Structure formats: structure tokens, C-alpha cells
Amino acid sequence: MASESFAVEVSNLTFSPLPGSPPVLDQLSFQLPHGSRVLCVGANGAGKSTLLQVLSGGRMAPSGAVKVCGEDPFRGRGEAVVMVTGGWRGTVDAAMEERMAQVRVAELMGTDAQPAADSHCGKLFKALELAPLLSKFFGVLSEGERRRVELARRLREPKRVILLDEVTSELDMLVRKALLDFLAETGSTIFNVTHVFEGLAGWPTHALQLSQGKLLRFEPFSPEGGSIFKQMVAWLSATREDSLTPLRAPPFPRHSSTGPTVSVTGLDFSYGAGHAVRLEHFTLSSSNRCVLVGLNGSGKSSLLALLAGRRMATDGGESVKVLGLRPFQDHAKLDREVSLLSSDWKRQVGQLVSASGLSFRELAETEVKDLTSQGFNTALLSARLLRLMQMLSIDPAKPIGTLSDGALRRAQLGLKLLKPVSVLLIDEVTADLDLLARHALLQFLKEESEEGSTVIYCTHIMDGLEGWATHYLHLRPAGLPGVGMTAEGLAGSSNLSDAELSQQVLRLLRSDEGAAPGPVPVSEPPAKSLQEEPLPPGWNHRQATHSGAFGNYAWQEEMRPEDDWSFKSIAPEPSNKPAAAPQWTNPGPAALPSFPAAPLSTAIPESGSSFGGYSDSTPVLDPGVNRSGAPTVGGPEADHPFGPGRTNQMTTEQLVKLGIIPPEK
């Protein structure tokens, strides 16, 4: 039997993904004792995920270069190792995701969904707070709740070596700490690749740092001064050549408003038989920066979707106002002023095979052309684009399909932040960024607010937020009303350190643990004369052809025959169906000008793939995709991965009351 003196032995490991390509890992050597807990750090693209893939047996290393529990992980049985990755949803296609959405969590977990409390599985489920999720359909879970289910599935069997590749950033602070404490108690050898360092005090026994595929340090870990975050900032700053604070791009003119830019009054939004968001009163003004916090499933993403016009408030939109307008109904006026950055972009790009071969340069050129056609100044856009590329260290030539999760997130931010807006909504898109990129992004957002933008930043990561926010909004689960406050109102000071801020947010979250669900709001059907009042302009003129378009609408106020968004309705085919879009083809880098060029141009044809178009697919009323298990109309599948898209889920009963579909006979 092979010697097992160490849990992991790496000897002069050099790895290239393709023969003749530059090495991604270059001459790594280290030995890790059993029971060690390694904090694996490095900038995006340093080789961290590749190292874990080699250790898990997912990639083949040269014979003898890697041993895990005494055997080659690729050529051996691999029974001692489990790896959980942050990009697991990228491996699930749209059809599979739709099927998973209609399955209850207990079924996904299998027959042993409720294990004994004192077993390994029982302790894991408790740490992940899985019990309240078991009866729910997978499709209604938030991103953080889905991550908890995936972790429970992957870690339910004890393993001697556990490899975690950026899997804790979507978890709320309480669950993240409980999971790491549980894993420490198992005695397993753990590699934790992460960009989140709060709550890790005393957890790692070793630290491993990679930079451009090379091992910079591997050592027992005791942070200087006791702050892991500050230690990581010092380590990573020493490896970065460019400046963290690029020069500002020229400012764009912003919307002038004397009143609140964001106003929420008496909001009680639900998906059938469960609260999603409850907020009595909250307002923000120009230049405010608000951090949105709450447990997984407390409604943070739902609130941002309401503000962005992707969902319609059940009272017709009067409870939510952005720049004095109703986001869902007045989208034509607000689309230029409001932008939402969410995790959907990465999923959509991952499912578009045609996008994987495009570079950031090609996508950026298309985006600049699109924004220029909307009236934005090309020179200012070009300057802003260059600033974003410098700030985020974006490689303009690499195909999107070859990027790491962090590099892909940088590309998304570079494209989505290109358009200057008055209200910027950030929904947990910084989790993949290394802490230096996150610091640069927060500085950029602060500059945007100083130019007049209102920024709402939803996150579970308090690292680096010292002195950043002017306001905090704490959303609560189970129908409890959310609470808004100024930075001074959180703890009597606007200049809390990262550690103090983390403790204050933990205090808020602990107050919500075990909250019992409140009564579900009852919505009375609107009076006949008011039935059409909440609907956007143009509804009457489109009549029944768009009756099902709550999920994804395509009308314009001026009722142009062409439509920018996909028709995906349960109604009959519209009479003004546009001609089929030309087949999209990738012209290849040779057909495009060198980057960056001023002004930027594009050789990518305008097509359905880039800008939406008619879709012959007809969504059905699938059971079990909202919190009550009642049928709903699904949301949009707009082909443009950078467009906003809109959705609203309504039960069959609501659709019948509004006259959108006939009652069942």
C-alpha cells in the first residue's frame, strides 16, 4: 500500500491544458499534513481552480507529481476526495434547470433527506439550515439557498479530503460560519479557495498563495495583527503591477431629480403562499450608497427585480417608485436610467454556445454601438470603457468561453457598467472577484454616486466596506418588515471598521434566525374599471395577442411593428410577428478592427442573438415553480445576454381574475 505520510503531496507539478500551451501551473511543490485546513488565495486567473481540479482527479497531471491520500487522484479510485465548485450551475443546461425547478428539495436530496441529528449528514444539514428548504420546489429558491442544497448533496458523505472552490460567497454570514465550523470538526483535510475572509479567524492552519501559476508561499498561517483580510490585501497587492485606482473617466450627465430616486412605501410582495419582500417605508436620494443585507431567501433579489422593472408589484406598482415612475409600467422611460447587474448574465452566456468564442473586445464594440444608437456620446463611452478595462484588468482578446469565473465576472462588469445610469442595482456579482478587484469596483461605485448616481449593493461580504455606505437596508424573512437606516443609525458611526461592520450585520441576521412565517397578504381583485390601469401603455392596442406577456412583454409605447424583446406568451401568435432575424455568425477576430479603437465599431451583425427576436416556443403553466406550488407564467428568455429582460410570476387564479386567460371549465 502506498505511503500516506501526508494527505496531499505535490512534487514539481507543471500542468498545461493543451500540449504546447503555456503552463497554468508551474513547478509547484508542497506537502500537506492530514487534518490541515488550507486557505488558498490569489488573484483571478492565478491557477487556484486548476490546482483543485488536478487534486480532485478532474485533470491528469504527470505521473507521480500528485498524490492524495497516497494515490494518484486521476489514475486511482478517487474515493477519498470530493470537490465542490462555485460554477456548478454553468454545467446545467436550460432544459435540465427547468426540470430541476419543478422538483422538491427533499426529492433532490434522495431518501435520506432527514438524517439522524447526531450523524455526519444531520450535522451538515443543521449547519446549512436545510430543514426549512426540504418541502420547497428547487425553482423558488434564492441563489444562496440553491448553494446550500448543492453543498448538502456534495458533502453528505464523509471524505478525507474536501476541496472547496469559491462556494461560500453566496451563503449568508451565519450559514457560512456554521458550515466552516462543521467542516473543521470533521477532521478532514480541506482546501478552501475563497475571496471572502471575514469569519475565518482561527480557521485556517495553512495558507497557500498562487500568482500566475507559481507557488509564492505555502506555510503555517498566523496573520500579522490578527486580521486575515488585511494580510491578504498586503499579499495580493505585492503581486499586482498596475494601480488599484485608475484615473477617472470623464463624467456623464445624470438625471436631475429633486425628490427621492428610490421610494418604497407599503410594499408586501409575495409569490402565491409565501412572503417575498415586505418593506413599509424606505427612500434613497441621489448620491446615496446603500448596502442591502439579509439572510438567504429574505427577498433581496426580489426587491432589486422590482426596482429594475423585472417584476410588477402586486398593487399595480404604486408601492415602488424609481425616479418618480413605476419601474414595470414605465420601463420605456426608465431603461436608460436604471441598470441591474445580477448572476443571470453568467448563466445566460454559459448557455449561449455562440458567445463562448467571442472576445470581450467584440462584445464591447457591439455594446458601444448599441449605446451610441441610443444617444450616448461615443468618445465618453470609449474613455469609460478603457477605464473599466484598466480597473478590472480585463484581457480584451481572450474568448469568453476560456475565462475563469472571476475573469468572466470582470467581463460582465466591464460591459454592464459601460452605460452610465442614475440608479445602479448590484445583486451579489462581486463574489467571484478577488479582493483587489472588489476594492477597485467599490471605489468606482463610490465615484459613480459622487457624480449623482444612487447605488444599491446587495452582498454577503463585508470585507472592504469600511466607510463606504451611506445607508443600510436589512430585509427580513417570514413576512417580517424590512428596516432601513443610515450608516450612523447602524451603530452610531459611519466609519465602522470591517470587523465592527461585520459584527453589526451579524447582530441583525441573528435576530432573524428561526423567524416564524407571518400571514400571507390577501390581494383583492381590482375593480373592473381599474383592471387595465396597472398595465403598461400599449396594452389595449395589442389586446389578446400579448395577454400572457406579464412574463416577457414586447410592446413599445409607439407600437412599432418591430419588437426588441422576444414574444413568449401563452396567447396566440401576434399579427405583427416580425420577420425572422438573420442567422447569427461569428465573423472572427480577423474581421474586426484592432482594440481599442476610437471610435469603437463592430462587425457583428445585428441579429436575434444580439438584440432579441421572436421565439416560437410557448411557455406552459408548469406546476410548482412558485412558493405555493401553484402554476405560474415563466419569465423571459431574452436572447441578448446583456439586456435587462423582465419577468413577473402570477398564479393561474390571478391571471383569470385579470381576464388574461379563461377560467378552467
C-alpha positions in Angstrom: 0.0 0.0 0.0 1.2 3.5 -0.9 2.6 5.6 2.0 0.2 8.1 3.5 2.6 10.3 5.5 0.8 13.3 4.1 -2.8 14.0 3.0 -1.6 15.8 -0.1 1.9 15.6 -1.8 2.7 17.7 -4.8 6.2 17.3 -6.4 7.4 19.6 -9.2 3.9 19.9 -10.7 3.7 21.6 -14.1 0.4 21.5 -15.9 -0.8 22.8 -19.3 -4.3 22.4 -20.5 -3.2 21.7 -24.1 0.1 20.3 -25.5 2.5 23.2 -26.2 0.4 25.8 -24.4 1.9 27.9 -21.6 1.7 26.2 -18.2 -1.2 27.2 -16.0 0.6 25.6 -13.0 4.4 25.9 -13.0 6.7 23.7 -10.8 4.6 23.5 -7.7 5.8 21.5 -4.7 4.3 21.2 -1.2 3.3 18.6 1.4 0.1 18.9 3.5 -0.4 17.0 6.8 -3.7 15.2 7.5 -6.4 17.4 9.0 -4.9 20.6 7.7 -7.2 23.5 6.6 -5.7 25.4 3.8 -6.7 28.9 2.8 -5.8 29.1 -0.9 -5.6 32.6 -2.2 -4.5 34.5 -5.3 -5.8 36.9 -7.9 -8.4 35.8 -10.5 -6.7 33.6 -13.0 -3.8 32.7 -10.7 -4.4 28.9 -11.2 -6.3 28.1 -8.0 -9.2 26.3 -9.6 -6.9 24.4 -11.9 -4.9 23.2 -8.9 -8.1 21.9 -7.2 -9.1 20.2 -10.4 -5.8 18.4 -10.5 -6.0 17.4 -6.8 -9.6 16.1 -7.4 -8.6 13.9 -10.4 -10.6 16.1 -12.8 -7.4 16.8 -14.8 -4.5 14.5 -15.4 -1.1 15.5 -14.0 2.2 13.9 -14.9 2.6 10.5 -13.2 4.0 10.8 -9.7 3.5 14.6 -9.5 0.4 14.5 -7.3 -0.7 12.1 -4.5 -3.8 12.5 -2.5 -4.1 10.0 0.5 -1.3 8.0 -1.1 -2.7 7.6 -4.6 -2.7 9.4 -7.9 -6.1 11.2 -7.9 -6.6 10.8 -11.7 -5.4 7.2 -12.1 -6.6 6.0 -8.7 -10.1 5.3 -7.4 -10.6 8.9 -6.1 -12.8 7.7 -3.3 -11.1 9.9 -0.7 -11.8 13.2 -2.4 -14.8 15.4 -3.0 -14.7 18.8 -4.8 -17.5 21.4 -4.8 -17.2 24.2 -7.4 -18.6 27.7 -7.5 -19.6 27.4 -11.1 -21.8 24.3 -10.8 -24.8 26.0 -12.4 -22.8 26.6 -15.6 -22.8 22.8 -16.2 -26.6 22.7 -16.1 -28.3 23.4 -19.4 -31.6 25.3 -19.7 -33.7 22.1 -20.1 -32.2 20.4 -17.0 -32.6 23.6 -14.9 -36.3 23.7 -15.9 -36.8 20.1 -14.8 -34.9 20.7 -11.5 -37.1 23.8 -10.8 -40.2 21.5 -10.6 -38.7 19.1 -8.1 -38.9 19.5 -4.4 -35.6 19.8 -2.5 -36.4 16.6 -0.5 -36.6 14.6 -3.8 -33.3 16.1 -4.9 -31.7 15.0 -1.7 -32.9 11.4 -2.0 -34.3 9.1 0.5 -32.1 10.3 3.4 -33.4 13.8 3.4 -33.9 13.8 7.2 -31.0 12.0 8.7 -30.3 11.4 12.4 -29.4 14.7 14.2 -26.1 13.2 15.5 -24.9 11.8 12.2 -22.5 13.5 9.8 -25.3 14.2 7.5 -27.6 15.5 10.2 -24.9 17.9 11.5 -24.2 19.1 7.9 -27.9 19.7 7.3 -28.2 21.7 10.5 -25.2 23.9 9.6 -26.7 24.6 6.2 -30.2 25.2 7.7 -31.6 22.7 5.2 -34.8 21.6 7.0 -36.9 24.7 6.0 -36.0 24.1 2.4 -36.9 20.4 2.0 -40.6 21.0 1.2 -39.9 23.8 -1.3 -39.5 23.4 -5.0 -36.0 24.0 -6.2 -37.1 26.6 -8.7 -38.3 29.1 -6.0 -35.0 29.1 -4.0 -32.7 32.0 -3.9 -29.1 31.7 -5.2 -27.9 31.3 -1.6 -30.5 28.6 -0.8 -29.6 26.7 -4.0 -26.0 26.8 -3.0 -26.9 25.3 0.4 -28.7 22.5 -1.3 -25.8 21.8 -3.6 -23.3 21.8 -0.7 -25.6 19.3 1.2 -25.7 17.0 -1.8 -22.0 17.1 -2.4 -20.8 16.9 1.2 -23.3 14.4 2.7 -20.8 11.6 2.6 -17.7 12.0 4.8 -14.5 12.4 2.8 -10.9 12.5 3.9 -10.1 15.5 1.6 -12.5 18.3 0.8 -11.9 20.8 -2.0 -14.0 24.0 -1.9 -13.7 26.3 -4.9 -15.4 29.6 -4.1 -18.6 28.0 -2.8 -19.2 30.1 0.4 -19.6 33.6 -1.0 -23.3 33.2 -1.8 -24.1 32.0 1.7 -25.2 34.5 4.3 -22.7 35.1 7.1 -24.4 32.8 9.7 -24.6 29.8 7.4 -21.1 30.4 6.1 -19.6 30.3 9.6 -21.7 27.3 10.7 -20.5 25.3 7.6 -16.8 26.1 8.1 -17.1 25.3 11.8 -18.7 21.9 10.9 -16.1 21.1 8.4 -13.3 21.9 10.9 -14.9 19.4 13.3 -14.8 16.6 10.8 -11.0 16.4 10.8 -10.9 16.3 7.0 -8.1 17.9 5.1 -9.7 21.0 3.5 -8.6 23.3 0.7 -10.7 26.5 0.7 -10.3 28.7 -2.3 -12.0 31.9 -1.4 -12.1 35.7 -1.8 -14.1 36.1 1.4 -12.1 36.3 4.6 -14.5 37.6 7.3 -15.4 35.0 9.9 -12.2 33.0 9.2 -10.3 34.0 12.3 -8.7 30.8 13.8 -10.0 28.6 11.0 -7.0 28.0 8.6 -4.0 26.1 9.7 -2.0 26.9 6.5 -2.0 29.4 3.7 -1.2 28.8 0.0 -0.7 31.7 -2.4 -0.5 31.4 -6.2 0.4 34.0 -8.7 0.3 33.4 -12.4 0.6 29.6 -11.8 3.6 29.8 -9.5 3.6 29.0 -5.8 4.6 32.2 -3.9 4.1 30.8 -0.4 2.9 27.7 1.5 3.2 28.0 5.2 1.5 27.6 8.6 -0.8 30.6 8.9 -0.9 33.2 11.6 -2.0 36.6 10.2 0.0 39.6 11.3 -2.1 41.8 13.5 -4.8 39.2 13.7 -6.7 40.4 10.5 -6.8 37.9 7.7 -8.3 40.5 5.4 -5.5 43.0 5.9 -2.9 40.2 5.5 -4.5 39.1 2.2 -4.6 42.7 0.9 -0.8 43.0 1.6 0.0 39.7 0.0 -2.1 40.3 -3.2 -1.0 44.0 -3.5 2.6 42.9 -3.7 1.9 40.8 -6.8 -0.1 43.4 -8.7 1.8 45.7 -11.0 -0.9 48.1 -12.1 -2.6 50.8 -10.0 -5.7 50.0 -7.9 -7.1 53.5 -8.5 -7.1 54.2 -12.3 -7.8 57.8 -13.5 -11.4 58.7 -13.6 -13.2 58.7 -16.9 -15.0 62.0 -17.9 -18.4 62.2 -16.1 -21.7 61.7 -18.0 -24.7 63.9 -17.4 -27.2 62.3 -15.0 -30.9 62.5 -14.4 -31.7 65.6 -12.3 -34.1 64.9 -9.5 -35.2 67.0 -6.5 -37.1 64.2 -4.9 -36.2 60.6 -3.9 -34.6 58.5 -6.6 -35.9 55.3 -5.0 -39.0 55.2 -2.9 -40.8 52.1 -1.4 -44.0 52.5 0.6 -46.2 49.8 1.9 -44.7 47.0 -0.2 -45.9 43.5 0.6 -44.9 41.3 -2.4 -45.4 37.6 -2.4 -45.2 34.6 -4.7 -48.5 32.9 -4.0 -48.4 31.4 -0.5 -45.3 33.0 0.9 -43.9 36.4 1.6 -41.0 37.5 -0.6 -40.5 41.2 0.4 -42.1 43.3 3.0 -41.0 46.9 3.4 -43.1 49.7 5.0 -41.0 52.7 4.0 -37.6 53.3 2.5 -36.2 56.1 0.4 -32.9 56.9 -1.2 -31.7 60.1 -2.9 -29.1 61.0 -5.5 -25.5 60.1 -4.4 -26.7 57.6 -1.8 -24.9 54.3 -1.5 -27.0 51.6 0.2 -25.8 48.1 1.3 -28.6 45.5 1.1 -28.2 42.7 3.7 -30.3 39.8 4.8 -30.4 36.0 5.2 -30.6 33.8 2.2 -34.2 33.9 0.9 -35.1 37.1 2.6 -36.1 38.8 -0.7 -33.1 40.9 -1.6 -33.0 39.8 -5.3 -36.8 40.1 -5.5 -36.6 43.7 -4.3 -33.9 44.6 -6.8 -36.0 42.9 -9.5 -39.0 45.1 -8.5 -36.9 48.2 -8.6 -35.4 47.2 -12.0 -38.9 46.6 -13.5 -38.4 42.9 -13.9 -41.3 42.1 -11.7 -44.5 44.0 -11.1 -45.6 44.9 -7.6 -49.0 43.2 -6.8 -50.6 46.5 -6.1 -50.1 47.7 -9.6 -46.8 49.3 -8.9 -47.8 52.2 -6.7 -45.7 50.9 -3.7 -42.4 51.1 -5.7 -41.2 54.2 -7.4 -37.9 54.9 -9.2 -37.2 58.5 -10.3 -40.9 59.1 -9.5 -42.1 56.4 -12.0 -43.4 52.8 -11.7 -40.5 50.6 -12.9 -42.6 47.9 -14.5 -45.1 50.1 -16.3 -42.8 52.9 -17.2 -39.9 50.8 -18.4 -39.6 52.7 -21.7 -38.7 55.8 -19.7 -36.5 54.1 -17.1 -34.4 51.7 -19.2 -31.9 54.4 -19.9 -31.7 55.4 -16.2 -31.7 52.1 -14.3 -29.3 49.1 -14.6 -29.4 45.8 -12.7 -26.3 43.5 -12.5 -27.1 40.0 -11.4 -25.8 36.5 -11.7 -28.1 35.7 -14.6 -25.7 37.1 -17.1 -23.1 34.4 -16.4 -25.7 31.6 -16.7 -27.0 33.1 -20.0 -23.6 33.4 -21.5 -22.8 29.9 -20.4 -25.8 28.6 -22.3 -25.1 30.5 -25.5 -22.6 28.4 -27.4 -22.2 31.2 -29.9 -20.9 33.6 -27.2 -18.1 31.4 -26.0 -15.9 32.2 -28.9 -16.4 35.9 -28.7 -13.8 38.1 -27.0 -14.5 41.0 -24.7 -13.4 43.4 -27.4 -16.1 42.1 -29.8 -18.8 42.2 -27.2 -17.7 45.7 -26.0 -17.8 47.0 -29.6 -21.4 45.8 -30.0 -22.4 47.3 -26.7 -20.8 50.7 -27.6 -22.6 50.7 -30.9 -25.9 49.9 -29.2 -25.4 52.7 -26.6 -24.3 55.2 -29.3 -27.5 54.5 -31.2 -29.4 55.4 -28.0 -27.8 58.8 -28.0 -24.8 58.3 -25.7 -21.5 60.1 -26.6 -19.1 57.7 -28.3 -15.9 59.4 -27.1 -17.2 59.4 -23.5 -18.1 55.7 -23.8 -14.7 54.8 -25.2 -13.0 56.6 -22.3 -15.2 54.9 -19.8 -14.6 51.5 -21.4 -10.8 52.0 -21.2 -11.1 53.0 -17.5 -13.2 49.9 -16.7 -10.7 47.6 -18.5 -7.9 49.1 -16.6 -9.7 48.9 -13.3 -10.8 45.3 -13.7 -7.7 44.1 -15.5 -9.7 42.7 -18.4 -7.9 40.9 -21.2 -9.8 42.1 -24.4 -8.6 39.3 -26.7 -9.4 36.1 -24.7 -12.6 34.3 -25.8 -15.3 34.4 -23.2 -15.5 30.6 -23.1 -11.9 30.3 -21.9 -12.2 32.7 -18.9 -12.2 31.7 -15.2 -15.3 32.5 -13.1 -13.6 35.6 -11.8 -12.4 36.8 -15.2 -15.9 36.2 -16.7 -17.4 38.3 -13.9 -14.9 41.1 -14.7 -16.1 40.9 -18.3 -19.7 41.2 -17.2 -19.0 44.2 -15.0 -17.0 45.9 -17.8 -19.9 45.5 -20.2 -22.8 46.3 -17.8 -21.1 49.3 -16.2 -20.4 50.8 -19.5 -23.7 52.5 -19.6 -23.9 55.4 -17.1 -27.2 55.4 -15.2 -28.9 57.2 -12.4 -29.8 54.1 -10.4 -27.4 51.2 -10.2 -28.5 47.9 -8.7 -25.8 45.3 -7.8 -27.1 41.8 -6.9 -24.2 39.8 -5.5 -21.9 40.0 -8.5 -18.7 40.7 -6.6 -18.5 37.2 -5.1 -16.2 35.9 -7.8 -13.8 38.9 -7.7 -10.5 38.8 -5.8 -10.4 41.4 -3.1 -8.3 43.8 -5.1 -10.8 43.8 -8.0 -13.6 44.1 -5.4 -11.8 47.1 -3.8 -11.4 48.8 -7.2 -15.1 48.2 -8.1 -16.3 49.6 -4.8 -14.2 52.7 -5.4 -15.7 53.0 -8.9 -19.2 52.7 -7.5 -18.4 55.4 -4.9 -17.2 57.7 -7.7 -20.5 57.0 -9.6 -22.5 58.0 -6.6 -20.5 61.2 -6.2 -21.5 62.0 -9.8 -25.1 61.7 -8.8 -26.0 58.0 -9.2 -27.9 56.1 -6.5 -26.2 52.7 -5.8 -27.8 49.7 -4.1 -25.3 47.0 -3.4 -26.6 43.5 -2.3 -23.9 41.4 -0.7 -22.9 38.9 2.0 -19.3 40.2 2.0 -18.5 42.9 4.5 -14.8 42.9 3.7 -13.6 46.3 2.3 -16.8 48.2 3.1 -15.3 50.4 5.8 -16.8 53.9 5.4 -18.4 53.0 2.0 -22.1 53.0 2.7 -24.4 56.0 3.5 -27.4 53.7 4.1 -28.2 50.1 5.0 -31.3 48.1 4.3 -32.0 45.0 6.2 -34.6 42.7 4.6 -36.1 40.1 6.9 -37.6 36.7 6.2 -41.0 35.2 7.0 -43.1 38.4 6.4 -41.2 40.5 8.9 -40.9 44.1 7.7 -37.5 45.2 6.4 -35.6 48.0 8.2 -33.7 50.8 6.6 -31.2 53.0 8.3 -28.4 55.4 7.7 -24.8 54.4 8.3 -24.9 56.3 11.6 -28.1 54.5 12.6 -26.5 51.1 12.3 -24.2 51.5 15.2 -23.8 55.2 15.9 -21.0 55.8 13.5 -20.5 56.0 9.7 -16.8 54.9 10.0 -17.0 51.4 11.3 -14.1 49.1 10.6 -14.7 46.0 8.6 -14.6 43.9 11.7 -17.1 46.2 13.5 -19.4 46.3 10.5 -19.3 42.5 10.2 -20.3 42.2 13.9 -23.2 44.7 13.5 -24.6 42.9 10.4 -24.2 39.5 12.2 -26.3 41.0 15.0 -29.1 41.9 12.6 -29.0 38.5 10.9 -29.1 36.6 14.3 -32.3 38.5 15.2 -33.9 36.8 12.2 -32.9 33.2 13.0 -35.9 30.9 13.4 -38.4 33.6 12.4 -41.9 32.1 12.1 -43.7 32.8 8.8 -46.3 35.6 9.1 -49.8 35.7 7.5 -49.8 35.8 3.7 -51.2 39.1 2.3 -54.6 38.7 0.6 -54.9 40.7 -2.6 -58.4 41.7 -3.5 -59.2 41.6 -7.3 -59.1 45.0 -8.8 -62.4 46.8 -9.7 -63.3 46.3 -13.4 -62.6 49.9 -14.2 -59.1 49.6 -12.8 -58.2 46.2 -14.2 -56.1 47.7 -17.0 -54.7 50.7 -15.1 -51.5 48.9 -13.8 -50.6 47.7 -17.3 -48.0 49.4 -19.4 -49.0 51.8 -22.3 -49.9 50.0 -25.5 -51.6 47.0 -23.8 -55.1 47.8 -25.2 -53.8 48.1 -28.7 -52.0 44.7 -28.5 -55.1 43.1 -26.9 -55.2 39.4 -26.6 -52.1 38.8 -28.7 -50.0 39.8 -25.7 -52.3 38.9 -23.0 -49.8 36.5 -21.5 -46.9 38.8 -21.7 -46.6 39.6 -18.0 -43.7 37.2 -18.1 -42.0 38.7 -21.1 -43.5 41.7 -22.9 -42.5 43.1 -26.2 -44.7 46.1 -26.9 -43.4 49.7 -27.3 -45.3 52.8 -26.4 -45.3 53.9 -30.0 -46.3 50.4 -31.1 -43.6 49.9 -33.6 -44.1 46.8 -35.8 -40.6 45.6 -34.8 -40.1 44.4 -31.3 -36.9 44.4 -29.3 -37.8 41.6 -27.0 -38.9 38.0 -27.5 -42.6 37.2 -27.7 -43.1 34.4 -25.3 -46.7 34.4 -24.4 -49.4 31.9 -23.8 -51.6 34.0 -26.1 -52.0 33.3 -29.9 -49.3 34.4 -32.3 -49.3 38.2 -32.7 -50.4 39.5 -36.1 -47.3 41.7 -36.4 -44.8 39.0 -35.9 -41.5 40.4 -37.3 -39.5 38.7 -40.0 -37.1 36.1 -38.8 -33.8 37.5 -37.7 -30.8 36.7 -39.9 -28.7 33.7 -38.8 -26.0 34.9 -36.4 -22.5 34.1 -37.4 -19.2 34.9 -35.7 -17.1 36.9 -38.2 -13.9 36.0 -36.3 -11.2 38.3 -35.0 -9.8 39.0 -38.5 -13.0 40.9 -39.5 -12.8 43.2 -36.5 -10.6 46.3 -36.0 -7.8 46.3 -33.5 -8.7 47.1 -30.0 -9.0 49.7 -28.5 -10.0 51.9 -31.4 -11.7 55.3 -31.3 -14.5 55.4 -32.1 -15.3 51.8 -31.5 -17.2 49.9 -34.1 -18.5 46.4 -34.6 -18.5 43.9 -37.3 -21.0 41.7 -35.5 -24.4 41.7 -37.4 -27.4 42.9 -35.6 -29.4 39.8 -35.1 -31.8 38.0 -32.9 -28.9 36.6 -31.0 -27.7 40.0 -30.0 -30.8 42.0 -29.7 -33.7 39.6 -29.1 -36.3 38.5 -31.6 -39.4 36.4 -32.0 -39.4 33.0 -30.4 -41.9 30.3 -31.4 -41.6 28.5 -28.1 -44.7 28.8 -25.9 -44.2 28.6 -22.2 -46.7 26.3 -20.4 -48.2 26.7 -16.9 -45.8 24.4 -15.1 -46.8 23.3 -11.6 -44.6 24.1 -8.6 -42.4 27.0 -9.7 -43.5 29.4 -7.0 -43.7 29.3 -3.3 -47.1 27.7 -3.2 -46.6 25.2 -5.9 -49.3 26.9 -8.0 -48.8 27.2 -11.7 -47.1 30.4 -12.9 -46.2 32.1 -16.1 -42.5 31.9 -16.5 -40.1 34.8 -17.0 -38.2 36.0 -20.0 -35.6 34.2 -22.0 -34.4 37.2 -24.0 -31.6 36.2 -26.2 -29.5 39.3 -25.6 -27.3 38.3 -22.6 -26.7 41.9 -21.6 -30.3 43.2 -21.9 -32.4 43.6 -18.8 -35.2 41.2 -19.6 -38.3 41.3 -17.4 -40.5 38.8 -15.6 -43.4 38.5 -13.2 -44.8 35.3 -11.8 -48.6 35.3 -11.4 -50.8 32.4 -10.3 -53.5 31.0 -12.6 -56.1 32.5 -10.3 -54.6 36.0 -10.7 -54.5 35.6 -14.5 -58.1 34.5 -14.6 -59.2 37.5 -12.4 -57.5 39.9 -14.7 -59.1 38.3 -17.7 -55.8 37.2 -19.2 -56.7 33.6 -19.5 -60.2 32.0 -19.5 -61.2 30.1 -16.3 -60.9 26.3 -16.4 -64.1 24.5 -17.3 
